[in-house]
C-alpha cells in the first residue's frame, strides 16, 4: 500500500511538473511569435518609408549625370538602379548576407559614378554569408548617410568601409567613412535616426548591432 501510494505521488508530481513546463514553454513561444509579428510590422512600416526615399534619390542621381552629359555613366547607373529596384519591389523580407553585400555593391557603384569615392566591404571568415539572413536593404540608409553627409564633398579622397563581423552571439554590421563627421549633440528626427532606434530595440531585433 505504501509503495502504491509513493508511486502514485511521484507520478502525480511528475505530471504536474510536466504540465507546468509545457504551459511555460507554450507561453514563451507565444511571446516570441508576438515579438516576431511586431518586428515584421515595424520593418514593413520602415521599408514603406525607405523605398520612396531611395527611389527619389536614385532618380535624382540619374538626372544629375544626364545634366552633366555623362551618358555612359548615366547608363551604368541606370543598370545598377534597375537591379536594386527589382529587389525593392520584390518585397522579400529576409535576404542572406551574400545578397545584402551584392545590393550594397550595386548601390555604392551607382554613387561612385557621381562622387568618385572608394569603398570596401569586408567580412569575418567565420561568417557563412549564404546562410545568415537579415532584413532586406538593412544597411542601405546608413550607407547613404555615409555617402551624402560623409564623403560626397571629398571626391576620390573619400573612403567608406563596411564590415560584417561577429561578437559572441551578435552579428555586428559596421559602416565607417573618413568624412568630417557631424555634431553628436544635435538631435535629429529624420528617417534614418528612426530606423536606427528601431534596430537598437533588442526586444524586436535581437542579435543585430549597427555601428555608424
Z-matrix of the N, CA and C atoms (Angstrom, degrees):
N
C 1 1.467
C 2 1.535 1 110.39
N 3 1.354 2 114.20 1 -44.54
C 4 1.466 3 117.45 2 178.83
C 5 1.533 4 111.47 3 -63.38
N 6 1.327 5 115.16 4 -38.20
C 7 1.470 6 120.04 5 179.65
C 8 1.519 7 110.71 6 -64.22
N 9 1.314 8 117.60 7 -44.17
C 10 1.470 9 121.82 8 178.78
C 11 1.521 10 111.18 9 -63.89
N 12 1.326 11 115.44 10 -41.23
C 13 1.475 12 119.55 11 179.24
C 14 1.525 13 111.28 12 -64.01
N 15 1.338 14 115.75 13 -43.65
C 16 1.470 15 120.60 14 179.19
C 17 1.528 16 110.92 15 -63.91
N 18 1.343 17 115.65 16 -43.66
C 19 1.470 18 119.86 17 179.65
C 20 1.517 19 110.79 18 -63.36
N 21 1.347 20 116.34 19 -40.82
C 22 1.469 21 120.43 20 179.49
C 23 1.530 22 110.68 21 -64.81
N 24 1.342 23 115.78 22 -41.85
C 25 1.469 24 120.49 23 -179.95
C 26 1.522 25 111.29 24 -63.66
N 27 1.349 26 115.34 25 -43.79
C 28 1.467 27 119.99 26 179.05
C 29 1.525 28 110.68 27 -63.98
N 30 1.328 29 116.25 28 -43.80
C 31 1.461 30 120.55 29 178.72
C 32 1.510 31 111.97 30 -62.63
N 33 1.352 32 116.25 31 -41.79
C 34 1.466 33 120.17 32 178.66
C 35 1.523 34 111.21 33 -64.25
N 36 1.341 35 116.00 34 -42.01
C 37 1.470 36 120.26 35 178.54
C 38 1.521 37 110.76 36 -63.20
N 39 1.338 38 115.82 37 -41.92
C 40 1.470 39 120.50 38 178.68
C 41 1.526 40 111.16 39 -61.55
N 42 1.331 41 117.07 40 -45.62
C 43 1.461 42 121.02 41 179.87
C 44 1.521 43 111.70 42 -64.71
N 45 1.337 44 115.92 43 -36.98
C 46 1.469 45 120.14 44 178.75
C 47 1.524 46 110.78 45 -65.13
N 48 1.343 47 115.70 46 -45.74
C 49 1.470 48 120.17 47 178.25
C 50 1.522 49 110.60 48 -62.63
N 51 1.331 50 116.86 49 -42.32
C 52 1.459 51 121.36 50 179.63
C 53 1.523 52 111.12 51 -62.46
N 54 1.313 53 116.70 52 -40.41
C 55 1.468 54 121.77 53 -179.50
C 56 1.525 55 110.90 54 -62.96
N 57 1.345 56 115.53 55 -49.64
C 58 1.459 57 118.86 56 -177.80
C 59 1.529 58 111.97 57 -69.87
N 60 1.348 59 116.62 58 -30.77
C 61 1.466 60 119.55 59 176.43
C 62 1.523 61 110.90 60 -65.73
N 63 1.333 62 116.47 61 -44.67
C 64 1.464 63 120.55 62 178.36
C 65 1.526 64 110.99 63 -65.06
N 66 1.320 65 115.45 64 -38.97
C 67 1.465 66 119.85 65 179.03
C 68 1.519 67 110.87 66 -63.69
N 69 1.346 68 116.71 67 -41.60
C 70 1.458 69 121.03 68 178.83
C 71 1.524 70 111.21 69 -65.76
N 72 1.346 71 116.63 70 -43.36
C 73 1.468 72 120.68 71 179.12
C 74 1.519 73 111.23 72 -63.73
N 75 1.336 74 116.24 73 -38.40
C 76 1.459 75 120.61 74 179.27
C 77 1.517 76 110.50 75 -64.98
N 78 1.335 77 116.19 76 -38.38
C 79 1.462 78 120.59 77 178.82
C 80 1.525 79 110.44 78 -66.42
N 81 1.343 80 116.32 79 -41.59
C 82 1.461 81 119.70 80 179.07
C 83 1.520 82 111.60 81 -63.81
N 84 1.323 83 116.74 82 -40.96
C 85 1.465 84 120.25 83 178.42
C 86 1.515 85 110.88 84 -63.37
N 87 1.339 86 116.11 85 -40.07
C 88 1.468 87 120.34 86 179.26
C 89 1.523 88 110.25 87 -64.56
N 90 1.339 89 117.24 88 -40.32
C 91 1.464 90 120.98 89 178.94
C 92 1.523 91 111.34 90 -65.56
N 93 1.351 92 116.53 91 -41.60
C 94 1.464 93 120.16 92 178.63
C 95 1.525 94 111.20 93 -64.97
N 96 1.337 95 116.34 94 -39.03
C 97 1.456 96 119.93 95 178.56
C 98 1.525 97 110.78 96 -65.62
N 99 1.327 98 116.21 97 -38.50
C 100 1.457 99 120.21 98 177.71
C 101 1.524 100 110.85 99 -65.26
N 102 1.351 101 116.95 100 -42.14
C 103 1.454 102 120.57 101 177.00
C 104 1.522 103 111.13 102 -62.46
N 105 1.342 104 116.12 103 -40.00
C 106 1.460 105 120.78 104 179.56
C 107 1.527 106 110.61 105 -63.34
N 108 1.328 107 116.47 106 -44.12
C 109 1.461 108 120.54 107 179.36
C 110 1.526 109 111.34 108 -65.64
N 111 1.341 110 115.98 109 -38.92
C 112 1.463 111 119.69 110 177.92
C 113 1.520 112 110.82 111 -64.47
N 114 1.346 113 115.78 112 -43.32
C 115 1.463 114 120.31 113 178.24
C 116 1.526 115 111.08 114 -61.80
N 117 1.328 116 116.25 115 -38.66
C 118 1.456 117 120.98 116 179.85
C 119 1.525 118 110.70 117 -63.50
N 120 1.330 119 116.38 118 -43.44
C 121 1.463 120 120.78 119 179.09
C 122 1.530 121 110.51 120 -65.06
N 123 1.349 122 116.49 121 -41.66
C 124 1.453 123 120.34 122 178.41
C 125 1.526 124 110.66 123 -61.82
N 126 1.331 125 115.72 124 -45.44
C 127 1.463 126 120.77 125 -178.42
C 128 1.522 127 111.53 126 -63.65
N 129 1.338 128 116.96 127 -43.41
C 130 1.464 129 120.60 128 178.49
C 131 1.519 130 111.24 129 -62.66
N 132 1.336 131 115.54 130 -38.14
C 133 1.459 132 119.90 131 178.52
C 134 1.517 133 111.52 132 -64.39
N 135 1.345 134 115.46 133 -43.18
C 136 1.466 135 120.12 134 179.72
C 137 1.520 136 111.09 135 -66.51
N 138 1.348 137 116.49 136 -43.98
C 139 1.464 138 120.18 137 -178.16
C 140 1.517 139 111.34 138 -65.14
N 141 1.338 140 117.60 139 -33.87
C 142 1.463 141 120.15 140 179.17
C 143 1.519 142 110.97 141 -63.52
N 144 1.354 143 116.40 142 -26.25
C 145 1.466 144 120.40 143 176.65
C 146 1.522 145 111.23 144 -88.40
N 147 1.327 146 117.09 145 -36.17
C 148 1.456 147 121.26 146 -177.41
C 149 1.524 148 112.14 147 -67.57
N 150 1.321 149 116.22 148 -42.45
C 151 1.459 150 119.63 149 -173.40
C 152 1.525 151 113.47 150 -58.34
N 153 1.340 152 119.88 151 -51.92
C 154 1.473 153 119.01 152 177.25
C 155 1.527 154 111.94 153 -60.48
N 156 1.336 155 116.59 154 -37.09
C 157 1.461 156 120.84 155 179.46
C 158 1.524 157 110.33 156 -61.76
N 159 1.323 158 116.34 157 -46.75
C 160 1.462 159 121.14 158 179.86
C 161 1.529 160 111.27 159 -64.31
N 162 1.337 161 116.81 160 -45.83
C 163 1.457 162 121.24 161 -178.13
C 164 1.529 163 111.36 162 -62.16
N 165 1.324 164 115.84 163 -41.35
C 166 1.463 165 120.04 164 179.73
C 167 1.529 166 110.71 165 -61.26
N 168 1.336 167 117.00 166 -46.70
C 169 1.465 168 120.43 167 -178.95
C 170 1.528 169 112.07 168 -66.03
N 171 1.336 170 116.20 169 -36.72
C 172 1.465 171 119.27 170 179.19
C 173 1.528 172 110.90 171 -65.29
N 174 1.326 173 116.00 172 -44.16
C 175 1.468 174 119.48 173 178.39
C 176 1.526 175 111.22 174 -63.82
N 177 1.330 176 116.33 175 -36.97
C 178 1.468 177 120.07 176 176.89
C 179 1.529 178 110.31 177 -63.81
N 180 1.336 179 116.41 178 -36.26
C 181 1.458 180 120.36 179 178.17
C 182 1.522 181 111.92 180 -65.19
N 183 1.332 182 117.05 181 -42.62
C 184 1.464 183 121.15 182 177.85
C 185 1.526 184 110.34 183 -62.90
N 186 1.323 185 116.25 184 -44.14
C 187 1.464 186 120.86 185 179.28
C 188 1.522 187 111.16 186 -60.96
N 189 1.337 188 116.21 187 -39.37
C 190 1.459 189 120.99 188 -179.67
C 191 1.525 190 111.28 189 -63.05
N 192 1.336 191 116.62 190 -43.22
C 193 1.468 192 120.12 191 179.04
C 194 1.524 193 111.27 192 -66.58
N 195 1.336 194 116.55 193 -38.71
C 196 1.462 195 119.96 194 179.15
C 197 1.522 196 110.99 195 -66.85
N 198 1.324 197 116.88 196 -38.67
C 199 1.466 198 120.16 197 178.92
C 200 1.524 199 111.65 198 -64.61
N 201 1.345 200 116.16 199 -28.18
C 202 1.470 201 120.24 200 177.80
C 203 1.525 202 111.19 201 -89.54
N 204 1.333 203 116.04 202 5.70
C 205 1.464 204 123.19 203 178.27
C 206 1.533 205 112.38 204 62.65
N 207 1.326 206 116.93 205 28.94
C 208 1.458 207 121.51 206 176.20
C 209 1.535 208 108.11 207 -93.71
N 210 1.316 209 115.17 208 74.09
C 211 1.462 210 121.33 209 -171.92
C 212 1.528 211 112.14 210 -64.78
N 213 1.324 212 117.39 211 -43.73
C 214 1.469 213 120.49 212 -179.64
C 215 1.537 214 110.69 213 -60.65
N 216 1.328 215 115.47 214 -46.34
C 217 1.457 216 119.19 215 179.07
C 218 1.529 217 111.70 216 -65.31
N 219 1.331 218 116.04 217 -36.02
C 220 1.461 219 119.93 218 178.38
C 221 1.529 220 110.34 219 -64.04
N 222 1.335 221 117.05 220 -39.56
C 223 1.466 222 120.93 221 178.10
C 224 1.531 223 111.60 222 -66.36
N 225 1.337 224 116.07 223 -41.65
C 226 1.469 225 119.62 224 176.86
C 227 1.529 226 110.67 225 -63.37
N 228 1.318 227 115.33 226 -42.70
C 229 1.462 228 120.87 227 179.42
C 230 1.532 229 109.74 228 -61.37
N 231 1.325 230 116.24 229 -43.13
C 232 1.460 231 121.17 230 -178.40
C 233 1.522 232 111.35 231 -64.90
N 234 1.342 233 117.39 232 -36.35
C 235 1.453 234 121.57 233 178.49
C 236 1.530 235 111.41 234 -64.24
N 237 1.338 236 115.81 235 -45.07
C 238 1.467 237 119.93 236 177.34
C 239 1.526 238 110.63 237 -65.88
N 240 1.296 239 115.44 238 -39.82
C 241 1.464 240 120.91 239 -179.14
C 242 1.529 241 110.85 240 -62.80
N 243 1.324 242 116.96 241 -37.94
C 244 1.465 243 120.82 242 -179.61
C 245 1.529 244 110.79 243 -61.91
N 246 1.349 245 116.33 244 -42.36
C 247 1.464 246 119.03 245 -179.28
C 248 1.523 247 110.98 246 -68.20
N 249 1.320 248 116.33 247 -40.16
C 250 1.456 249 119.51 248 177.53
C 251 1.524 250 111.70 249 -65.00
N 252 1.320 251 116.14 250 -38.96
C 253 1.461 252 120.51 251 179.72
C 254 1.520 253 110.98 252 -62.72
N 255 1.329 254 116.52 253 -40.76
C 256 1.466 255 119.74 254 177.61
C 257 1.522 256 110.63 255 -58.79
N 258 1.334 257 116.16 256 -39.64
C 259 1.464 258 119.07 257 179.20
C 260 1.523 259 111.67 258 -67.44
N 261 1.332 260 116.36 259 -41.77
C 262 1.463 261 120.75 260 -179.33
C 263 1.522 262 110.93 261 -63.45
N 264 1.329 263 116.29 262 -43.07
C 265 1.463 264 120.62 263 -177.65
C 266 1.520 265 112.64 264 -78.10
N 267 1.328 266 116.38 265 -18.10
C 268 1.460 267 120.65 266 -179.99
C 269 1.522 268 111.72 267 -65.00
N 270 1.334 269 116.48 268 -32.39
C 271 1.454 270 120.49 269 176.18
C 272 1.513 271 114.05 270 75.00
N 273 1.333 272 118.58 271 13.96
C 274 1.461 273 121.56 272 178.98
C 275 1.522 274 108.92 273 -67.11
N 276 1.313 275 116.64 274 124.60
C 277 1.460 276 120.87 275 -173.79
C 278 1.524 277 112.81 276 -75.42
N 279 1.320 278 116.92 277 -43.08
C 280 1.455 279 121.00 278 -177.91
C 281 1.524 280 110.37 279 -121.09
N 282 1.324 281 115.79 280 137.33
C 283 1.457 282 121.13 281 175.97
C 284 1.521 283 108.35 282 -133.54
N 285 1.321 284 116.94 283 162.84
C 286 1.460 285 120.54 284 179.32
C 287 1.530 286 110.08 285 -74.81
N 288 1.325 287 116.00 286 161.40
C 289 1.462 288 120.24 287 176.18
C 290 1.529 289 110.76 288 -62.08
N 291 1.325 290 116.74 289 -31.59
C 292 1.468 291 120.64 290 177.37
C 293 1.518 292 110.37 291 -63.14
N 294 1.351 293 116.74 292 -42.71
C 295 1.460 294 120.46 293 178.16
C 296 1.524 295 110.95 294 -67.48
N 297 1.333 296 116.65 295 -39.89
C 298 1.466 297 119.90 296 178.18
C 299 1.524 298 110.60 297 -61.81
N 300 1.322 299 116.79 298 -39.47
C 301 1.466 300 120.58 299 177.67
C 302 1.527 301 111.08 300 -62.24
N 303 1.338 302 116.95 301 -41.46
C 304 1.468 303 120.95 302 178.05
C 305 1.519 304 111.10 303 -62.43
N 306 1.339 305 116.63 304 -43.06
C 307 1.462 306 121.18 305 179.37
C 308 1.527 307 111.35 306 -63.99
N 309 1.335 308 116.00 307 -41.31
C 310 1.463 309 119.47 308 178.39
C 311 1.520 310 110.88 309 -66.57
N 312 1.332 311 116.92 310 -37.29
C 313 1.474 312 120.57 311 175.65
C 314 1.532 313 109.87 312 -59.26
N 315 1.327 314 116.68 313 -47.79
C 316 1.463 315 120.40 314 179.87
C 317 1.530 316 111.17 315 -59.90
N 318 1.328 317 115.87 316 -46.66
C 319 1.461 318 119.46 317 -178.09
C 320 1.529 319 111.29 318 -63.78
N 321 1.329 320 117.19 319 -46.05
C 322 1.459 321 119.98 320 -177.65
C 323 1.526 322 112.16 321 -68.91
N 324 1.329 323 117.30 322 -33.84
C 325 1.466 324 119.76 323 175.14
C 326 1.521 325 110.92 324 -66.26
N 327 1.332 326 116.31 325 -35.13
C 328 1.464 327 119.83 326 174.43
C 329 1.519 328 110.62 327 -59.99
N 330 1.345 329 115.53 328 -49.69
C 331 1.454 330 119.43 329 -176.54
C 332 1.532 331 112.43 330 -71.73
N 333 1.330 332 116.43 331 -26.59
C 334 1.470 333 120.36 332 174.99
C 335 1.518 334 110.99 333 -58.75
N 336 1.324 335 115.97 334 -38.30
C 337 1.463 336 119.98 335 -179.01
C 338 1.524 337 111.06 336 -62.62
N 339 1.313 338 117.35 337 -26.61
C 340 1.463 339 121.46 338 -179.25
C 341 1.524 340 112.11 339 -90.10
N 342 1.354 341 116.98 340 -41.71
C 343 1.458 342 119.75 341 -169.01
C 344 1.528 343 114.37 342 -113.30
N 345 1.340 344 118.43 343 -18.58
C 346 1.463 345 120.56 344 174.27
C 347 1.514 346 116.54 345 77.11
N 348 1.312 347 119.40 346 12.29
C 349 1.460 348 121.96 347 -179.57
C 350 1.534 349 111.56 348 -74.02
N 351 1.333 350 116.63 349 174.86
C 352 1.456 351 122.91 350 175.70
C 353 1.529 352 109.03 351 -113.27
N 354 1.326 353 116.43 352 155.93
C 355 1.467 354 118.57 353 177.89
C 356 1.525 355 110.58 354 -151.85
N 357 1.329 356 114.77 355 159.54
C 358 1.460 357 122.24 356 175.51
C 359 1.518 358 109.00 357 -138.61
N 360 1.338 359 116.02 358 142.00
C 361 1.461 360 121.88 359 173.28
C 362 1.520 361 106.98 360 -121.30
N 363 1.318 362 117.35 361 112.94
C 364 1.458 363 122.33 362 -177.27
C 365 1.525 364 110.67 363 -118.65
N 366 1.320 365 115.68 364 157.39
C 367 1.460 366 119.51 365 177.48
C 368 1.523 367 109.91 366 -147.38
N 369 1.324 368 114.97 367 152.25
C 370 1.463 369 120.14 368 177.65
C 371 1.521 370 109.71 369 -66.13
N 372 1.323 371 116.72 370 140.72
C 373 1.461 372 121.34 371 -177.64
C 374 1.530 373 112.01 372 -61.51
N 375 1.335 374 116.34 373 -27.93
C 376 1.469 375 120.03 374 -177.19
C 377 1.531 376 112.91 375 -73.54
N 378 1.327 377 117.12 376 -15.31
C 379 1.460 378 119.96 377 -177.89
C 380 1.529 379 111.07 378 -79.27
N 381 1.320 380 115.51 379 131.23
C 382 1.466 381 121.61 380 175.36
C 383 1.531 382 107.94 381 -92.62
N 384 1.321 383 116.14 382 92.95
C 385 1.467 384 120.90 383 -173.03
C 386 1.525 385 112.97 384 -61.64
N 387 1.322 386 117.05 385 -28.12
C 388 1.459 387 120.13 386 -176.86
C 389 1.531 388 112.55 387 -76.69
N 390 1.322 389 117.07 388 -24.39
C 391 1.462 390 120.43 389 -172.50
C 392 1.523 391 114.61 390 -114.99
N 393 1.324 392 117.65 391 6.95
C 394 1.465 393 121.67 392 174.13
C 395 1.517 394 107.46 393 -106.25
N 396 1.318 395 116.85 394 125.90
C 397 1.466 396 121.39 395 -176.33
C 398 1.527 397 111.24 396 -111.19
N 399 1.326 398 114.94 397 143.62
C 400 1.465 399 122.47 398 175.82
C 401 1.525 400 107.57 399 -138.52
N 402 1.337 401 118.67 400 164.21
C 403 1.464 402 120.81 401 175.84
C 404 1.526 403 111.58 402 -58.81
N 405 1.305 404 116.29 403 137.68
C 406 1.463 405 121.80 404 -178.22
C 407 1.531 406 111.44 405 -59.85
N 408 1.347 407 116.25 406 138.95
C 409 1.467 408 123.81 407 178.90
C 410 1.529 409 111.77 408 59.33
N 411 1.317 410 117.20 409 30.80
C 412 1.458 411 121.49 410 -177.65
C 413 1.521 412 112.37 411 -60.95
N 414 1.335 413 116.99 412 -43.45
C 415 1.464 414 120.84 413 -174.12
C 416 1.521 415 113.95 414 -90.11
N 417 1.310 416 118.29 415 -13.55
C 418 1.460 417 121.02 416 -173.50
C 419 1.535 418 113.84 417 -52.76
N 420 1.346 419 119.85 418 -47.17
C 421 1.471 420 118.51 419 -179.36
C 422 1.519 421 113.31 420 -63.63
N 423 1.349 422 117.85 421 -32.49
C 424 1.453 423 120.41 422 179.20
C 425 1.524 424 110.69 423 -73.27
N 426 1.334 425 116.05 424 -38.82
C 427 1.466 426 120.25 425 176.60
C 428 1.525 427 109.80 426 -66.38
N 429 1.329 428 116.63 427 -38.68
C 430 1.470 429 120.31 428 178.16
C 431 1.524 430 110.86 429 -61.63
N 432 1.338 431 116.85 430 -40.14
C 433 1.465 432 120.22 431 176.14
C 434 1.524 433 111.23 432 -61.04
N 435 1.345 434 116.03 433 -41.83
C 436 1.462 435 120.15 434 179.47
C 437 1.524 436 110.99 435 -62.08
N 438 1.338 437 116.15 436 -38.59
C 439 1.468 438 120.59 437 179.58
C 440 1.524 439 110.87 438 -70.87
N 441 1.331 440 116.56 439 -55.28
C 442 1.466 441 121.15 440 -171.96
C 443 1.523 442 112.71 441 -70.93
N 444 1.322 443 117.12 442 -41.60
C 445 1.465 444 120.27 443 -173.70
C 446 1.523 445 113.34 444 -106.00
N 447 1.339 446 116.38 445 -5.71
C 448 1.455 447 118.83 446 -178.52
C 449 1.508 448 113.94 447 -106.75
N 450 1.349 449 116.61 448 -58.83
C 451 1.474 450 117.81 449 -168.92
C 452 1.532 451 114.07 450 -122.48
N 453 1.324 452 117.94 451 8.45
C 454 1.468 453 119.37 452 -176.97
C 455 1.528 454 112.53 453 -61.82
N 456 1.345 455 117.26 454 -27.37
C 457 1.459 456 120.55 455 -178.76
C 458 1.532 457 113.09 456 -93.72
N 459 1.336 458 117.06 457 -3.46
C 460 1.459 459 119.96 458 -175.98
C 461 1.531 460 112.79 459 -94.92
N 462 1.328 461 116.90 460 -7.20
C 463 1.471 462 122.03 461 179.25
C 464 1.534 463 110.44 462 53.92
N 465 1.339 464 117.77 463 -131.04
C 466 1.463 465 121.17 464 -175.01
C 467 1.528 466 112.97 465 -68.15
N 468 1.336 467 117.50 466 -13.62
C 469 1.465 468 120.65 467 179.05
C 470 1.535 469 111.19 468 -81.49
N 471 1.320 470 116.34 469 -10.99
C 472 1.457 471 120.13 470 -179.12
C 473 1.522 472 111.94 471 -73.77
N 474 1.321 473 116.62 472 146.15
C 475 1.467 474 121.13 473 -179.11
C 476 1.531 475 109.20 474 -144.86
N 477 1.333 476 115.51 475 132.19
C 478 1.468 477 122.17 476 176.23
C 479 1.515 478 108.62 477 -122.04
N 480 1.323 479 116.15 478 133.99
C 481 1.463 480 121.91 479 176.88
C 482 1.528 481 109.56 480 -120.73
N 483 1.315 482 115.51 481 130.13
C 484 1.461 483 121.89 482 176.74
C 485 1.525 484 107.76 483 -120.78
N 486 1.316 485 116.23 484 130.07
C 487 1.461 486 120.35 485 -176.57
C 488 1.518 487 110.94 486 -130.74
N 489 1.337 488 115.43 487 133.40
C 490 1.468 489 122.00 488 171.81
C 491 1.536 490 106.39 489 -106.29
N 492 1.312 491 116.74 490 122.55
C 493 1.461 492 119.62 491 179.15
C 494 1.524 493 110.27 492 -143.57
N 495 1.306 494 115.58 493 179.77
C 496 1.459 495 120.76 494 -178.34
C 497 1.516 496 109.73 495 -133.98
N 498 1.336 497 115.38 496 133.73
C 499 1.457 498 121.93 497 174.89
C 500 1.517 499 107.72 498 -127.65
N 501 1.324 500 115.76 499 112.30
C 502 1.476 501 121.17 500 -175.11
C 503 1.524 502 108.39 501 56.98
N 504 1.329 503 117.15 502 -119.38
C 505 1.462 504 120.42 503 -179.50
C 506 1.526 505 112.79 504 -99.39
N 507 1.336 506 117.07 505 7.51
C 508 1.461 507 121.02 506 -177.35
C 509 1.522 508 112.07 507 -100.99
N 510 1.310 509 115.26 508 140.40
C 511 1.464 510 121.90 509 169.83
C 512 1.519 511 106.81 510 -89.19
N 513 1.332 512 117.20 511 123.04
C 514 1.466 513 122.00 512 -176.58
C 515 1.526 514 109.06 513 -109.68
N 516 1.319 515 116.51 514 121.21
C 517 1.463 516 123.22 515 179.32
C 518 1.527 517 107.90 516 -112.64
N 519 1.331 518 116.44 517 120.08
C 520 1.466 519 120.94 518 -173.59
C 521 1.529 520 111.25 519 -121.24
N 522 1.331 521 115.54 520 132.39
C 523 1.471 522 121.99 521 175.53
C 524 1.520 523 107.52 522 -122.15
N 525 1.336 524 117.08 523 120.20
C 526 1.464 525 121.03 524 178.24
C 527 1.526 526 109.35 525 -129.71
N 528 1.329 527 116.05 526 155.18
C 529 1.469 528 120.91 527 175.90
C 530 1.518 529 108.89 528 -145.20
N 531 1.322 530 116.97 529 166.68
C 532 1.458 531 121.68 530 -178.97
C 533 1.516 532 111.51 531 -102.73
N 534 1.331 533 116.58 532 30.67
C 535 1.458 534 121.16 533 177.60
C 536 1.518 535 111.79 534 -74.62
N 537 1.317 536 115.70 535 -174.87
C 538 1.457 537 121.54 536 -175.70
C 539 1.524 538 113.05 537 -79.97
N 540 1.341 539 116.69 538 -6.30
C 541 1.459 540 119.29 539 179.41
C 542 1.517 541 111.56 540 80.89
N 543 1.340 542 116.11 541 -171.45
C 544 1.460 543 120.89 542 -179.05
C 545 1.519 544 108.98 543 -148.09
N 546 1.282 545 115.14 544 168.83
C 547 1.457 546 122.01 545 -178.60
C 548 1.526 547 109.29 546 -76.39
N 549 1.336 548 116.59 547 108.52
C 550 1.466 549 120.58 548 -177.50
C 551 1.520 550 112.70 549 -70.09
N 552 1.355 551 116.85 550 -17.02
C 553 1.462 552 119.79 551 -179.99
C 554 1.528 553 111.74 552 -82.70
N 555 1.327 554 116.32 553 -15.35
C 556 1.456 555 120.42 554 -177.98
C 557 1.517 556 110.30 555 -82.31
N 558 1.316 557 116.01 556 125.10
C 559 1.454 558 120.80 557 -178.64
C 560 1.514 559 110.77 558 -79.73
N 561 1.344 560 114.92 559 147.75
C 562 1.461 561 120.16 560 178.38
C 563 1.507 562 109.17 561 -135.96
N 564 1.322 563 115.78 562 135.38
C 565 1.461 564 121.12 563 176.86
C 566 1.518 565 110.81 564 -108.56
N 567 1.342 566 116.41 565 20.71
C 568 1.459 567 120.79 566 -176.72
C 569 1.521 568 112.56 567 -69.43
N 570 1.324 569 114.31 568 171.20
C 571 1.462 570 121.42 569 -176.67
C 572 1.511 571 112.05 570 -60.16
N 573 1.334 572 117.75 571 -44.69
C 574 1.455 573 120.00 572 -176.43
C 575 1.525 574 111.57 573 -65.69
N 576 1.352 575 116.61 574 -34.60
C 577 1.450 576 119.90 575 176.33
C 578 1.528 577 110.48 576 -64.90
N 579 1.333 578 115.48 577 -38.37
C 580 1.460 579 119.99 578 177.75
C 581 1.522 580 110.85 579 -63.86
N 582 1.327 581 116.67 580 -42.75
C 583 1.462 582 121.26 581 177.78
C 584 1.510 583 110.28 582 -59.12
N 585 1.332 584 117.25 583 -45.57
C 586 1.456 585 120.95 584 -177.76
C 587 1.520 586 110.71 585 -62.99
N 588 1.344 587 116.11 586 -40.37
C 589 1.457 588 119.24 587 179.46
C 590 1.524 589 110.48 588 -62.28
N 591 1.326 590 117.10 589 -41.81
C 592 1.456 591 119.74 590 179.03
C 593 1.519 592 111.41 591 -64.28
N 594 1.338 593 116.45 592 -41.85
C 595 1.455 594 120.29 593 -176.65
C 596 1.519 595 111.70 594 -68.13
N 597 1.323 596 116.63 595 -28.94
C 598 1.450 597 119.79 596 -178.17
C 599 1.525 598 112.42 597 -82.52
N 600 1.314 599 117.74 598 -3.36
C 601 1.452 600 120.55 599 175.89
C 602 1.522 601 108.00 600 -80.97
N 603 1.329 602 115.69 601 96.10
C 604 1.461 603 121.02 602 -172.23
C 605 1.524 604 112.17 603 -58.95
N 606 1.338 605 117.43 604 -26.97
C 607 1.462 606 118.93 605 -179.07
C 608 1.519 607 111.22 606 -66.10
N 609 1.335 608 115.84 607 -22.44
C 610 1.467 609 119.53 608 -179.08
C 611 1.515 610 111.59 609 -102.48
N 612 1.307 611 117.86 610 -38.27
C 613 1.459 612 121.76 611 -175.28
C 614 1.522 613 110.17 612 -124.46
N 615 1.313 614 116.86 613 56.89
C 616 1.459 615 121.33 614 -179.18
C 617 1.519 616 110.70 615 -59.23
N 618 1.333 617 116.42 616 131.98
C 619 1.454 618 119.91 617 175.08
C 620 1.508 619 115.11 618 100.48
N 621 1.350 620 118.77 619 -12.33
C 622 1.457 621 120.60 620 178.65
C 623 1.512 622 109.80 621 -103.20
N 624 1.331 623 116.62 622 132.98
C 625 1.462 624 121.36 623 173.56
C 626 1.520 625 107.54 624 -127.57
N 627 1.313 626 116.22 625 122.94
C 628 1.468 627 121.34 626 -179.47
C 629 1.508 628 109.15 627 -106.38
N 630 1.322 629 117.16 628 126.81
C 631 1.462 630 122.22 629 173.56
C 632 1.510 631 108.79 630 -117.08
N 633 1.332 632 116.09 631 130.14
C 634 1.471 633 119.64 632 -178.80
C 635 1.512 634 109.54 633 -147.85
